[in-house]
């Protein structure tokens, strides 16, 4: 008898810091997930591409255009990422070349620092999380026309996963990355 693999149920939970000016603390679930993502790490060979939440979460906390999220599976943090509604304006405009609006640049959400913790890999969690990204992008930036990301040309596994789950390669390379050239991928939201 062949056993079919089921897609895990994942939830992308916004773990943004509450408005510090009001003195509000994060709700207990968000505080727990923030602590948990700080302890997560991708595989060692993936870290140069995605970074780690211990480094990228504090940066996101300081940027009002970035929304960090936990990839949650079975109630536990299994991964991390950041949605950026400002991104790299010039590169994002290029993502939507041919899709320009007469009123100006097309709104695009950029995915950053996305990874599944090493202990959670190989279970389909990454694919399930990727497929949940368009809904999260629409919530992060109502009216967004696309979700975009850059992925290092040497990161063939991640590139294959993104393409298999619904992203399309724009055929463009982003050359501003610290680790070398990156494919620019796009997922149309309209």
Residue pairs with C-beta under 8 A, 6 or more apart in sequence:
5 124
6 124
7 124
7 127
7 128
8 73
8 74
8 123
8 124
8 125
8 128
9 73
9 128
10 71
10 72
10 73
10 78
10 125
10 128
10 129
10 132
11 71
11 72
11 73
11 132
12 69
12 70
12 71
12 72
12 81
12 129
12 132
12 133
12 135
12 136
13 29
13 30
13 33
13 69
13 70
13 72
14 30
14 67
14 68
14 69
15 26
15 30
15 33
15 34
15 37
15 57
15 68
15 69
15 70
16 60
16 61
16 67
16 68
17 26
17 61
18 24
18 25
18 26
25 31
26 34
33 70
33 72
33 77
34 57
34 70
36 70
36 76
36 77
37 53
37 57
37 68
37 70
37 77
37 79
37 80
38 53
38 54
38 57
40 52
40 53
40 77
40 78
40 79
40 80
40 115
40 117
41 47
41 52
41 117
41 118
42 50
42 52
42 115
42 116
42 117
42 118
43 118
43 121
46 115
46 155
46 158
48 152
48 179
49 151
49 152
49 154
49 155
49 158
49 179
50 113
50 114
50 115
51 113
51 115
52 115
53 68
53 80
53 113
56 68
56 80
56 82
56 112
56 113
57 68
57 80
59 66
60 66
60 67
60 68
60 82
60 112
60 113
61 68
63 84
63 86
65 84
65 85
65 86
65 87
66 82
66 83
66 84
66 85
66 86
66 112
67 82
67 83
67 84
67 85
67 140
68 80
68 81
68 82
69 80
69 81
69 82
69 83
69 136
70 77
70 78
70 79
70 80
71 77
71 78
71 79
71 80
71 81
71 116
71 125
71 129
72 78
73 120
73 123
73 125
73 128
77 117
78 116
78 117
78 120
78 125
78 129
79 114
79 115
79 116
79 117
79 120
79 125
79 126
79 129
80 113
80 114
80 115
80 117
81 111
81 112
81 113
81 114
81 115
81 129
81 133
82 111
82 112
82 113
82 114
83 109
83 110
83 111
83 112
83 136
83 137
83 140
83 141
84 109
84 110
84 111
84 112
85 107
85 109
85 110
85 140
85 141
85 144
86 110
87 108
87 109
87 110
87 148
88 110
88 174
88 176
89 105
91 150
91 174
91 176
91 184
92 105
92 108
92 110
92 148
93 105
93 106
94 170
94 172
94 184
95 108
95 146
95 148
95 170
95 172
95 184
95 186
96 105
96 106
96 108
96 145
96 146
96 186
99 106
99 145
99 146
100 106
106 145
106 146
107 141
107 143
107 144
107 145
108 144
108 145
108 146
108 147
108 148
109 137
109 140
109 141
109 144
109 146
109 147
109 148
110 147
110 148
110 149
111 133
111 137
111 147
111 148
111 149
112 149
114 129
114 149
116 125
116 126
116 129
126 161
127 161
127 164
127 165
130 161
130 162
130 165
130 166
130 167
131 165
131 166
133 147
133 187
134 147
134 166
134 187
134 189
137 144
137 147
137 187
137 189
138 144
138 189
144 189
145 188
145 189
145 190
146 186
146 187
146 188
146 189
147 167
147 186
147 187
147 189
148 184
148 185
148 186
148 187
149 162
149 167
149 184
149 185
150 174
150 177
150 182
150 183
150 184
150 185
151 158
151 159
151 162
151 182
151 183
151 185
152 158
152 177
152 179
152 180
152 181
152 182
152 183
153 159
153 173
153 180
153 181
153 182
153 183
154 179
154 180
159 183
159 185
162 185
163 169
163 185
166 187
167 185
167 186
167 187
168 185
168 186
168 187
168 188
169 183
169 184
169 185
170 183
170 184
170 185
170 186
172 183
172 184
173 181
173 182
173 183
173 184
174 181
174 182
174 183
174 184
175 181
175 182
